[in-house]
Amino acid sequence: MTEAAEYLQRYLAAREPRLRWLADLAAGTGGPAPEQLDFSRQSLVPLWEWAMKQFRLRDEDKVVDPTRVPMWYGRSPAPAAYWWSDETLDLIDAVIYYFGECLRRAVPGARWEVGHAPYRNWVNENQPVLTGFTSPFNPFLPIPNIVGRVYYLLRPDEPRPNGIEIPPATAHDLRDQFDNEMRKVASP
């Protein structure tokens, strides 16, 4: 088995425990009830509205512990791990799993695979991707943008990179991203 296939197996093995953790955390902290987290498009708004309120910035004097970060950290473009507390990184990880499962369950025949492309330097090469879209989709990739919007919601006076205007985060961001991806479902 290749390293990428082994990584996919580890990634998928962590999915159910992380999703249970997310449901338990939400239920215990005023978030959506477990029955609301049904992997539907509609569940994404209450999930994200609650999740954004859970985000905490990393103390400036605390460095990122490489043994504590989610498994994708260092393997994919990370959503500025140094910004977020360890608990927030756990939450981001769980939201990525949830988002991916929402898409997988919404697209008939979608399944997890190792990403491969016929050209060099493809961003999803050897990454876990969902098939069933016009091109294999990595649920991780849109999340840094959404998470970054939460950062600027928490720190509105922080200078934006290259002066780019970044709109504040809203409860609809995750659902809107779901809708964007659903427009890319491959025709049968």
Backbone as a printed PyTorch tensor [residue, N CA C, xyz], in Angstrom:
tensor([[[  0.8510,  -1.1760,   0.0000],
         [  0.0000,   0.0000,   0.0000],
         [  0.9030,   1.2480,   0.0000]],

        [[  0.5390,   2.2180,  -0.7820],
         [  1.3390,   3.4410,  -0.8570],
         [  1.1250,   4.3040,   0.3750]],

        [[  2.0350,   5.2620,   0.5830],
         [  1.9010,   6.1860,   1.7090],
         [  0.5890,   6.9740,   1.6000]],

        [[  0.2040,   7.3730,   0.3850],
         [ -1.0380,   8.1380,   0.1980],
         [ -2.2600,   7.2850,   0.5430]],

        [[ -2.2460,   6.0200,   0.1600],
         [ -3.3620,   5.1240,   0.4800],
         [ -3.4390,   4.8760,   1.9820]],

        [[ -2.2750,   4.7290,   2.6280],
         [ -2.2570,   4.5570,   4.0820],
         [ -2.7830,   5.8100,   4.7820]],

        [[ -2.3920,   6.9660,   4.2670],
         [ -2.8880,   8.2200,   4.8460],
         [ -4.4070,   8.3160,   4.7000]],

        [[ -4.9240,   7.9650,   3.5230],
         [ -6.3760,   7.9920,   3.3230],
         [ -7.0620,   7.0740,   4.3340]],

        [[ -6.5190,   5.8930,   4.5630],
         [ -7.1210,   4.9690,   5.5270],
         [ -7.1000,   5.5530,   6.9460]],

        [[ -5.9980,   6.1740,   7.3360],
         [ -5.9220,   6.8160,   8.6570],
         [ -6.9070,   7.9880,   8.7430]],

        [[ -6.9830,   8.7590,   7.6720],
         [ -7.8980,   9.9010,   7.6180],
         [ -9.3460,   9.4330,   7.7950]],

        [[ -9.7190,   8.3920,   7.0690],
         [-11.0920,   7.8850,   7.1560],
         [-11.3610,   7.1990,   8.4940]],

        [[-10.3610,   6.5590,   9.0750],
         [-10.5270,   5.9190,  10.3840],
         [-10.7840,   6.9530,  11.4720]],

        [[-10.2480,   8.1450,  11.3060],
         [-10.4430,   9.2090,  12.2980],
         [-11.7800,   9.9270,  12.1280]],

        [[-12.4550,   9.7070,  11.0150],
         [-13.6880,  10.4280,  10.6900],
         [-14.7850,  10.2190,  11.7230]],

        [[-15.1740,   9.0000,  11.9860],
         [-16.2980,   8.7520,  12.9040],
         [-16.0160,   9.2370,  14.3210]],

        [[-14.8430,   8.9620,  14.8910],
         [-14.5720,   9.5130,  16.2280],
         [-14.6230,  11.0440,  16.2550]],

        [[-14.1120,  11.6900,  15.2130],
         [-14.1190,  13.1530,  15.1840],
         [-15.5450,  13.6770,  15.0310]],

        [[-16.3610,  13.0090,  14.2490],
         [-17.7560,  13.4440,  14.0840],
         [-18.5510,  13.2430,  15.3760]],

        [[-18.2940,  12.1560,  16.1010],
         [-18.9400,  11.9560,  17.4050],
         [-18.4930,  13.0370,  18.3840]],

        [[-17.2080,  13.3480,  18.3810],
         [-16.6750,  14.4010,  19.2430],
         [-17.3740,  15.7250,  18.9480]],

        [[-17.5420,  16.0370,  17.6680],
         [-18.2100,  17.2780,  17.2650],
         [-19.6470,  17.3120,  17.7790]],

        [[-20.3860,  16.2370,  17.6080],
         [-21.7760,  16.1850,  18.0760],
         [-21.8400,  16.3350,  19.5940]],

        [[-20.9470,  15.6770,  20.3120],
         [-20.9260,  15.7870,  21.7720],
         [-20.5680,  17.2030,  22.2180]],

        [[-19.5700,  17.7930,  21.5780],
         [-19.1710,  19.1570,  21.9280],
         [-20.3060,  20.1330,  21.6580]],

        [[-20.9420,  20.0220,  20.5140],
         [-22.0450,  20.9190,  20.1760],
         [-23.1800,  20.7710,  21.1840]],

        [[-23.5470,  19.5460,  21.4830],
         [-24.6460,  19.3130,  22.4240],
         [-24.3210,  19.8440,  23.8130]],

        [[-23.0700,  19.7820,  24.2070],
         [-22.6820,  20.2050,  25.5490],
         [-22.3840,  21.6780,  25.7000]],

        [[-22.3590,  22.4090,  24.5900],
         [-21.9950,  23.8280,  24.6640],
         [-23.0000,  24.7330,  23.9680]],

        [[-24.2420,  24.2930,  23.8840],
         [-25.2850,  25.1370,  23.3120],
         [-25.3520,  25.1410,  21.8030]],

        [[-24.6860,  24.1960,  21.1710],
         [-24.7180,  24.0950,  19.7130],
         [-25.8810,  23.2520,  19.2420]],

        [[-25.8670,  22.9010,  17.9680],
         [-26.9370,  22.0660,  17.4290],
         [-27.0180,  20.7250,  18.1590]],

        [[-28.2160,  20.2560,  18.3680],
         [-28.4380,  18.9490,  18.9810],
         [-27.9920,  17.8550,  18.0090]],

        [[-27.6400,  16.6870,  18.5260],
         [-27.1910,  15.6060,  17.6430],
         [-28.1480,  15.3200,  16.4820]],

        [[-29.4450,  15.3770,  16.7280],
         [-30.3840,  15.1020,  15.6340],
         [-30.3860,  16.1980,  14.5720]],

        [[-29.9100,  17.3950,  14.9170],
         [-29.7850,  18.4690,  13.9230],
         [-28.5680,  18.2650,  13.0300]],

        [[-27.5790,  17.5660,  13.5340],
         [-26.3680,  17.3070,  12.7530],
         [-26.5830,  16.0590,  11.9010]],

        [[-27.4620,  16.2060,  10.9190],
         [-27.8830,  15.0910,  10.0740],
         [-27.1900,  15.0690,   8.7160]],

        [[-26.1380,  15.8590,   8.5450],
         [-25.3460,  15.9280,   7.3190],
         [-26.1180,  16.5310,   6.1510]],

        [[-27.1560,  17.2670,   6.4520],
         [-27.9140,  17.9390,   5.4060],
         [-27.3560,  19.3330,   5.1510]],

        [[-27.7280,  19.8930,   4.0420],
         [-27.3560,  21.2710,   3.7140],
         [-27.8410,  22.2050,   4.8160]],

        [[-29.0440,  21.9740,   5.3010],
         [-29.6410,  22.8410,   6.3200],
         [-28.8700,  22.8100,   7.6290]],

        [[-28.1870,  21.7200,   7.9190],
         [-27.4640,  21.6060,   9.1880],
         [-26.2180,  22.4910,   9.2270]],

        [[-25.7610,  22.9250,   8.0720],
         [-24.5020,  23.6730,   8.0130],
         [-24.5990,  25.0630,   8.6340]],

        [[-25.7700,  25.7020,   8.5460],
         [-25.9100,  27.0520,   9.1140],
         [-25.8520,  27.0140,  10.6420]],

        [[-26.6790,  26.2040,  11.3210],
         [-26.5630,  26.2000,  12.7900],
         [-25.2070,  25.6730,  13.2670]],

        [[-24.6220,  24.7280,  12.5390],
         [-23.3050,  24.2270,  12.9210],
         [-22.2730,  25.3470,  12.8500]],

        [[-22.2220,  26.0570,  11.7530],
         [-21.1970,  27.0870,  11.5830],
         [-21.4530,  28.2870,  12.4920]],

        [[-22.7230,  28.6360,  12.6690],
         [-23.0490,  29.7510,  13.5660],
         [-22.5310,  29.4510,  14.9760]],

        [[-22.7420,  28.2340,  15.4380],
         [-22.2430,  27.8240,  16.7540],
         [-20.7170,  27.7310,  16.7580]],

        [[-20.1430,  27.0780,  15.7330],
         [-18.6990,  26.8410,  15.6980],
         [-17.9180,  28.1520,  15.7400]],

        [[-18.3670,  29.1410,  14.9920],
         [-17.6400,  30.4230,  14.9770],
         [-17.5150,  31.0090,  16.3760]],

        [[-18.5240,  30.8030,  17.1930],
         [-18.5060,  31.3360,  18.5630],
         [-17.5470,  30.5650,  19.4630]],

        [[-17.1250,  29.3780,  19.0370],
         [-16.2090,  28.5540,  19.8160],
         [-14.7480,  28.8590,  19.5090]],

        [[-14.4890,  29.5480,  18.4020],
         [-13.1050,  29.8080,  17.9810],
         [-12.3900,  30.6820,  18.9970]],

        [[-11.1710,  30.2640,  19.3200],
         [-10.3230,  31.0180,  20.2400],
         [ -8.9540,  31.1840,  19.6100]],

        [[ -8.4090,  32.3650,  19.7680],
         [ -7.0780,  32.6280,  19.2540],
         [ -6.0310,  31.9940,  20.1640]],

        [[ -4.9130,  31.6210,  19.5850],
         [ -3.7910,  31.0650,  20.3350],
         [ -3.1370,  32.2020,  21.1130]],

        [[ -2.7800,  31.9320,  22.3460],
         [ -2.0200,  32.9190,  23.1110],
         [ -0.7430,  33.2350,  22.3490]],

        [[ -0.4030,  34.5090,  22.2850],
         [  0.7420,  34.9330,  21.4860],
         [  2.0570,  34.2970,  21.9290]],

        [[  2.1630,  33.9360,  23.1890],
         [  3.4080,  33.3410,  23.6810],
         [  3.4100,  31.8090,  23.5910]],

        [[  2.3720,  31.2270,  23.0350],
         [  2.2700,  29.7700,  22.9440],
         [  2.5210,  29.3240,  21.5010]],

        [[  3.5150,  28.4820,  21.3080],
         [  3.8400,  27.9910,  19.9680],
         [  2.9850,  26.7660,  19.6420]],

        [[  2.8720,  26.4790,  18.3650],
         [  2.1250,  25.3070,  17.9060],
         [  2.9270,  24.0590,  18.2450]],

        [[  2.3030,  23.1310,  18.9340],
         [  2.9240,  21.8500,  19.2670],
         [  2.6810,  20.8990,  18.0980]],

        [[  3.7140,  20.5130,  17.3540],
         [  3.5110,  19.6680,  16.1800],
         [  2.9150,  18.2980,  16.4920]],

        [[  2.9840,  17.8460,  17.7480],
         [  2.3800,  16.5640,  18.1070],
         [  0.8970,  16.7110,  18.4170]],

        [[  0.4110,  17.9360,  18.4690],
         [ -0.9640,  18.2000,  18.8850],
         [ -1.8760,  18.6210,  17.7230]],

        [[ -1.3190,  18.9140,  16.5660],
         [ -2.1050,  19.4430,  15.4480],
         [ -2.8440,  18.3310,  14.7120]],

        [[ -3.9290,  18.6680,  13.9910],
         [ -4.6380,  17.6580,  13.1990],
         [ -3.7120,  17.0160,  12.1600]],

        [[ -4.0760,  15.8200,  11.7120],
         [ -3.1960,  15.0670,  10.8270],
         [ -2.9340,  15.7610,   9.4920]],

        [[ -3.8340,  16.6380,   9.0430],
         [ -3.6120,  17.3150,   7.7670],
         [ -2.6050,  18.4530,   7.8730]],

        [[ -2.3020,  18.8920,   9.1010],
         [ -1.3720,  20.0040,   9.2510],
         [  0.0010,  19.6150,   8.7030]],

        [[  0.5320,  20.4120,   7.8290],
         [  1.8120,  20.1280,   7.2020],
         [  1.6940,  19.3130,   5.9420]],

        [[  0.5460,  18.7290,   5.7070],
         [  0.3330,  17.9300,   4.5020],
         [ -0.4130,  18.7300,   3.4530]],

        [[ -1.1940,  19.6720,   3.8790],
         [ -2.0030,  20.5250,   3.0170],
         [ -1.8230,  21.9620,   3.4800]],

        [[ -2.2490,  22.9170,   2.6600],
         [ -2.1890,  24.3080,   3.1270],
         [ -3.0200,  24.4430,   4.4050]],

        [[ -2.4060,  24.8220,   5.4860],
         [ -3.0950,  24.8610,   6.7780],
         [ -3.7700,  26.2060,   7.0150]],

        [[ -4.9110,  26.2050,   7.6990],
         [ -5.5720,  27.4760,   8.0030],
         [ -4.8880,  28.1940,   9.1640]],

        [[ -3.6680,  28.6300,   8.9180],
         [ -2.9060,  29.4140,   9.8840],
         [ -2.9960,  28.8270,  11.2930]],

        [[ -2.4290,  27.6460,  11.4550],
         [ -2.5000,  26.9560,  12.7460],
         [ -1.9870,  27.8210,  13.8850]],

        [[ -1.0300,  28.6730,  13.6020],
         [ -0.4770,  29.5120,  14.6650],
         [ -1.4820,  30.5530,  15.1570]],

        [[ -2.5550,  30.8060,  14.4250],
         [ -3.5890,  31.7420,  14.8730],
         [ -4.4590,  31.1420,  15.9750]],

        [[ -4.7460,  29.8370,  15.8610],
         [ -5.8260,  29.2130,  16.6250],
         [ -5.3230,  28.3760,  17.7900]],

        [[ -6.1250,  28.3540,  18.8520],
         [ -5.8480,  27.4870,  19.9930],
         [ -5.9250,  26.0290,  19.5490]],

        [[ -5.3380,  25.1480,  20.3500],
         [ -5.3920,  23.7230,  20.0290],
         [ -6.8390,  23.2470,  19.9230]],

        [[ -7.6870,  23.7100,  20.8240],
         [ -9.0950,  23.2970,  20.8110],
         [ -9.7960,  23.7860,  19.5400]],

        [[ -9.4240,  24.9650,  19.0850],
         [-10.0170,  25.4810,  17.8480],
         [ -9.5370,  24.6750,  16.6530]],

        [[ -8.2850,  24.2740,  16.6470],
         [ -7.7960,  23.4080,  15.5670],
         [ -8.5560,  22.0870,  15.5480]],

        [[ -8.8560,  21.5370,  16.7240],
         [ -9.6730,  20.3230,  16.7960],
         [-11.0490,  20.5680,  16.1770]],

        [[-11.6230,  21.7150,  16.4870],
         [-12.9420,  22.0460,  15.9530],
         [-12.8860,  22.2310,  14.4330]],

        [[-11.8690,  22.9180,  13.9350],
         [-11.7130,  23.0830,  12.4890],
         [-11.6210,  21.7140,  11.8310]],

        [[-10.8390,  20.8320,  12.4040],
         [-10.6900,  19.4700,  11.8950],
         [-12.0500,  18.7700,  11.8170]],

        [[-12.8230,  18.8600,  12.8770],
         [-14.1370,  18.2030,  12.9070],
         [-15.0840,  18.8210,  11.8770]],

        [[-15.0430,  20.1200,  11.7160],
         [-15.9040,  20.7840,  10.7300],
         [-15.5220,  20.3450,   9.3120]],

        [[-14.2350,  20.1720,   9.0530],
         [-13.8120,  19.6910,   7.7380],
         [-14.3890,  18.3010,   7.4730]],

        [[-14.2940,  17.4200,   8.4530],
         [-14.8880,  16.0860,   8.2960],
         [-16.3900,  16.1890,   8.0530]],

        [[-17.0660,  17.0090,   8.8310],
         [-18.5160,  17.1440,   8.6960],
         [-18.8770,  17.6750,   7.3150]],

        [[-18.1910,  18.7160,   6.8800],
         [-18.4390,  19.3030,   5.5680],
         [-18.2540,  18.2560,   4.4650]],

        [[-17.1650,  17.5060,   4.5380],
         [-16.9160,  16.4620,   3.5520],
         [-18.0010,  15.4060,   3.5430]],

        [[-18.4550,  15.0210,   4.7250],
         [-19.5170,  14.0190,   4.7930],
         [-20.8400,  14.5590,   4.2650]],

        [[-21.1220,  15.8290,   4.4860],
         [-22.3360,  16.4300,   3.9080],
         [-22.3020,  16.3210,   2.3860]],

        [[-21.1590,  16.6500,   1.8100],
         [-21.0250,  16.5670,   0.3530],
         [-21.0950,  15.1240,  -0.1300]],

        [[-20.3990,  14.2310,   0.5450],
         [-20.3980,  12.8210,   0.1100],
         [-21.8080,  12.2520,   0.1130]],

        [[-22.5580,  12.5630,   1.1450],
         [-23.9110,  12.0080,   1.2560],
         [-24.8840,  12.6780,   0.3040]],

        [[-24.5860,  13.8890,  -0.1400],
         [-25.4810,  14.6080,  -1.0530],
         [-25.2670,  14.2330,  -2.5170]],

        [[-24.1230,  13.6450,  -2.8390],
         [-23.7850,  13.3310,  -4.2300],
         [-23.8430,  11.8200,  -4.4240]],

        [[-24.8300,  11.3470,  -5.1800],
         [-24.9250,   9.9010,  -5.4120],
         [-23.6240,   9.3550,  -6.0190]],

        [[-23.1370,   8.2990,  -5.4150],
         [-21.9320,   7.6450,  -5.9160],
         [-20.6260,   8.2930,  -5.4980]],

        [[-20.6780,   9.4090,  -4.7710],
         [-19.4350,  10.0440,  -4.3180],
         [-18.7270,   9.1080,  -3.3530]],

        [[-17.4050,   9.0950,  -3.4430],
         [-16.6400,   8.2690,  -2.5110],
         [-15.2600,   8.8900,  -2.3110]],

        [[-14.6290,   8.4860,  -1.2220],
         [-13.2890,   8.9550,  -0.8950],
         [-12.2640,   8.1570,  -1.6820]],

        [[-11.2760,   8.8560,  -2.2210],
         [-10.1750,   8.2250,  -2.9380],
         [ -8.9060,   9.0320,  -2.7040]],

        [[ -7.7980,   8.4850,  -3.1540],
         [ -6.5420,   9.2220,  -3.1720],
         [ -6.5310,  10.0510,  -4.4540]],

        [[ -6.2620,  11.3420,  -4.3300],
         [ -6.2540,  12.2200,  -5.4940],
         [ -5.0380,  12.0180,  -6.3760]],

        [[ -5.2940,  11.9020,  -7.6830],
         [ -4.2280,  11.8100,  -8.6820],
         [ -4.6400,  12.6270,  -9.8970]],

        [[ -3.6600,  13.2330, -10.5320],
         [ -3.9100,  14.0120, -11.7480],
         [ -2.8560,  13.6530, -12.7910]],

        [[ -3.2040,  13.8370, -14.0500],
         [ -2.2400,  13.5120, -15.1070],
         [ -1.1900,  14.5990, -15.3250]],

        [[ -1.1400,  15.5990, -14.4520],
         [ -0.1390,  16.6560, -14.5980],
         [  0.5650,  16.8900, -13.2680]],

        [[  1.6910,  17.5790, -13.3360],
         [  2.5340,  17.7910, -12.1540],
         [  1.9990,  18.9200, -11.2860]],

        [[  2.3540,  18.8580, -10.0110],
         [  2.0770,  19.9280,  -9.0420],
         [  0.5990,  20.1950,  -8.7980]],

        [[ -0.2270,  19.1720,  -8.9440],
         [ -1.6520,  19.3190,  -8.6340],
         [ -1.7940,  19.4250,  -7.1230]],

        [[ -2.5310,  20.4010,  -6.6410],
         [ -2.6310,  20.6610,  -5.2060],
         [ -3.2080,  19.4610,  -4.4410]],

        [[ -4.0150,  18.6510,  -5.0850],
         [ -4.6390,  17.5140,  -4.4120],
         [ -3.9290,  16.1830,  -4.6600]],

        [[ -2.7520,  16.2210,  -5.2520],
         [ -2.0300,  14.9720,  -5.5130],
         [ -1.7820,  14.2510,  -4.1860]],

        [[ -2.2160,  12.9930,  -4.1240],
         [ -2.0550,  12.1120,  -2.9610],
         [ -2.8470,  12.5600,  -1.7340]],

        [[ -3.7890,  13.4580,  -1.8960],
         [ -4.6360,  13.9110,  -0.7920],
         [ -5.9620,  13.1450,  -0.8100]],

        [[ -6.6540,  13.0350,   0.3220],
         [ -8.0080,  12.4740,   0.3070],
         [ -8.9290,  13.4100,  -0.4740]],

        [[ -9.6130,  12.8640,  -1.4550],
         [-10.5530,  13.6450,  -2.2570],
         [-11.8660,  12.8860,  -2.3950]],

        [[-12.9050,  13.6370,  -2.6760],
         [-14.1990,  13.0480,  -2.9970],
         [-14.3660,  13.0260,  -4.5060]],

        [[-14.7920,  11.8920,  -5.0220],
         [-15.1130,  11.7920,  -6.4370],
         [-16.6090,  12.0520,  -6.6080]],

        [[-17.0350,  12.2500,  -7.8490],
         [-18.4350,  12.5220,  -8.1400],
         [-18.6730,  13.9760,  -8.5070]],

        [[-17.6070,  14.7570,  -8.4980],
         [-17.6650,  16.1610,  -8.8940],
         [-16.9750,  16.2970, -10.2510]],

        [[-17.0640,  17.4620, -10.8810],
         [-16.4390,  17.6270, -12.1970],
         [-14.9390,  17.3610, -12.1360]],

        [[-14.3430,  17.5660, -10.9920],
         [-12.9730,  17.1190, -10.7290],
         [-12.9330,  16.6800,  -9.2740]],

        [[-12.0270,  15.7770,  -8.9210],
         [-11.9750,  15.3270,  -7.5290],
         [-11.8780,  16.5270,  -6.5790]],

        [[-12.6160,  16.4470,  -5.4940],
         [-12.7500,  17.5810,  -4.5840],
         [-12.1660,  17.2490,  -3.2200]],

        [[-11.3110,  18.1380,  -2.7180],
         [-10.7280,  18.0110,  -1.3920],
         [-11.4940,  18.9480,  -0.4550]],

        [[-12.3140,  18.4290,   0.4650],
         [-13.1100,  19.2880,   1.3430],
         [-12.2740,  20.2060,   2.2270]],

        [[-11.0110,  19.8910,   2.3730],
         [-10.1580,  20.7360,   3.1890],
         [ -9.9200,  22.1070,   2.5460]],

        [[ -9.7790,  22.1510,   1.2360],
         [ -9.2880,  23.3580,   0.5730],
         [-10.1340,  24.6200,   0.7710]],

        [[-11.4650,  24.5710,   0.7530],
         [-12.1890,  25.8320,   0.9360],
         [-12.2330,  26.3100,   2.3870]],

        [[-11.9390,  25.4470,   3.3160],
         [-12.1020,  25.8040,   4.7280],
         [-11.1360,  26.9020,   5.1880]],

        [[ -9.8740,  26.9280,   4.7420],
         [ -9.0100,  28.0220,   5.2010],
         [ -9.5770,  29.4160,   4.9190]],

        [[-10.2290,  29.5900,   3.7900],
         [-10.8230,  30.8920,   3.4950],
         [-11.9440,  31.2290,   4.4660]],

        [[-12.7720,  30.2500,   4.7550],
         [-13.8910,  30.4690,   5.6700],
         [-13.3730,  30.7310,   7.0840]],

        [[-12.4010,  29.9380,   7.4990],
         [-11.8050,  30.0920,   8.8210],
         [-11.0960,  31.4480,   8.9310]],

        [[-10.4330,  31.8530,   7.8690],
         [ -9.7750,  33.1550,   7.8620],
         [-10.7450,  34.2970,   8.0600]],

        [[-11.9480,  34.1340,   7.5450],
         [-12.9650,  35.1650,   7.7400],
         [-13.3640,  35.2670,   9.2070]],

        [[-13.3270,  34.1490,   9.9300],
         [-13.6090,  34.1840,  11.3710],
         [-12.4850,  34.9210,  12.0940]],

        [[-11.2520,  34.6700,  11.6750],
         [-10.1130,  35.3680,  12.2840],
         [-10.3200,  36.8830,  12.1880]],

        [[-10.6990,  37.3520,  11.0170],
         [-10.8900,  38.7940,  10.8380],
         [-12.1600,  39.3070,  11.5030]],

        [[-13.0760,  38.4190,  11.8030],
         [-14.2350,  38.7950,  12.6060],
         [-13.7880,  39.0310,  14.0500]],

        [[-12.8990,  38.1710,  14.5430],
         [-12.3810,  38.3060,  15.9050],
         [-11.3690,  39.4470,  16.0260]],

        [[-10.6790,  39.7290,  14.9400],
         [ -9.6590,  40.7880,  14.9430],
         [ -9.9230,  41.7490,  13.7770]],

        [[-10.9860,  42.5340,  13.8860],
         [-11.3840,  43.3840,  12.7540],
         [-10.3500,  44.4380,  12.3600]],

        [[ -9.4750,  44.8210,  13.2620],
         [ -8.4860,  45.8490,  12.9410],
         [ -7.1760,  45.2830,  12.3950]],

        [[ -7.0950,  43.9710,  12.3090],
         [ -5.8820,  43.3280,  11.7830],
         [ -5.7290,  43.6730,  10.2940]],

        [[ -4.5380,  44.1020,   9.8810],
         [ -4.3450,  44.4040,   8.4550],
         [ -4.5820,  43.1600,   7.5960]],

        [[ -5.2310,  43.3720,   6.4750],
         [ -5.5000,  42.2710,   5.5400],
         [ -4.2760,  42.0580,   4.6570]],

        [[ -4.0590,  40.8070,   4.2300],
         [ -2.9190,  40.5450,   3.3470],
         [ -3.0840,  41.3010,   2.0310]],

        [[ -2.0510,  41.9890,   1.6380],
         [ -2.0420,  42.7370,   0.3790],
         [ -3.1920,  43.7270,   0.2620]],

        [[ -3.7530,  44.1420,   1.3840],
         [ -4.8410,  45.1090,   1.3590],
         [ -6.1470,  44.5750,   0.8070]],

        [[ -6.2580,  43.2680,   0.6450],
         [ -7.4710,  42.6590,   0.0890],
         [ -8.5920,  42.7710,   1.1120]],

        [[ -9.7400,  43.2270,   0.6800],
         [-10.8880,  43.3230,   1.5780],
         [-11.4580,  41.9240,   1.7940]],

        [[-11.4970,  41.5010,   3.0210],
         [-12.0260,  40.1840,   3.3780],
         [-13.3150,  40.4270,   4.1420]],

        [[-14.4500,  39.9560,   3.6020],
         [-15.7140,  40.2040,   4.2990],
         [-15.7660,  39.4450,   5.6160]],

        [[-16.4890,  39.9750,   6.5810],
         [-16.5970,  39.2640,   7.8610],
         [-17.3380,  37.9360,   7.6860]],

        [[-17.0270,  37.0230,   8.5680],
         [-17.6710,  35.7090,   8.5410],
         [-19.1540,  35.8400,   8.8490]],

        [[-19.9410,  34.9470,   8.2600],
         [-21.3730,  34.8840,   8.5490],
         [-21.7610,  33.4290,   8.8130]],

        [[-22.9070,  33.2370,   9.3920],
         [-23.4020,  31.8890,   9.6850],
         [-23.6750,  31.0950,   8.4150]],

        [[-23.7470,  31.7640,   7.2800],
         [-24.0970,  31.0980,   6.0150],
         [-22.8800,  30.6490,   5.2100]],

        [[-21.6800,  30.9740,   5.6690],
         [-20.4800,  30.6910,   4.8760],
         [-20.3250,  29.2170,   4.5080]],

        [[-20.5060,  28.3300,   5.4500],
         [-20.3060,  26.9080,   5.1890],
         [-21.3820,  26.3860,   4.2360]],

        [[-22.6250,  26.8070,   4.4410],
         [-23.7010,  26.3950,   3.5330],
         [-23.4600,  26.9470,   2.1300]],

        [[-23.0120,  28.1990,   2.0380],
         [-22.7390,  28.7830,   0.7310],
         [-21.6270,  28.0330,   0.0130]],

        [[-20.6120,  27.5940,   0.7600],
         [-19.5400,  26.8080,   0.1550],
         [-20.0720,  25.4590,  -0.3170]],

        [[-20.9650,  24.8590,   0.4570],
         [-21.6060,  23.6130,   0.0530],
         [-22.3310,  23.8160,  -1.2790]],

        [[-23.0890,  24.9130,  -1.3800],
         [-23.8230,  25.2000,  -2.6240],
         [-22.8610,  25.3690,  -3.8010]],

        [[-21.7370,  26.0490,  -3.5640],
         [-20.7350,  26.2130,  -4.6320],
         [-20.2350,  24.8710,  -5.1140]],

        [[-19.9570,  23.9750,  -4.1920],
         [-19.4280,  22.6640,  -4.5800],
         [-20.5000,  21.8070,  -5.2510]],

        [[-21.7260,  21.9310,  -4.8210],
         [-22.7950,  21.1410,  -5.4240],
         [-23.0450,  21.5410,  -6.8890]],

        [[-22.6790,  22.7560,  -7.2470],
         [-22.7920,  23.1660,  -8.6560],
         [-21.7670,  22.4500,  -9.5300]],

        [[-20.7990,  21.7950,  -8.8850],
         [-19.7260,  21.1120,  -9.6180],
         [-19.9180,  19.5960,  -9.6460]],

        [[-21.1230,  19.1440,  -9.3420],
         [-21.3750,  17.6990,  -9.3710],
         [-21.3440,  17.2240, -10.8100]],

        [[-20.6300,  16.1510, -11.0390],
         [-20.5110,  15.5960, -12.3860],
         [-21.8490,  15.0560, -12.8700]],

        [[-22.1050,  15.2010, -14.1370],
         [-23.3270,  14.6390, -14.7290],
         [-23.2020,  13.1270, -14.7840]],

        [[-24.3340,  12.4250, -14.5730],
         [-24.2580,  10.9520, -14.6210],
         [-23.9550,  10.4250, -15.9960]]])
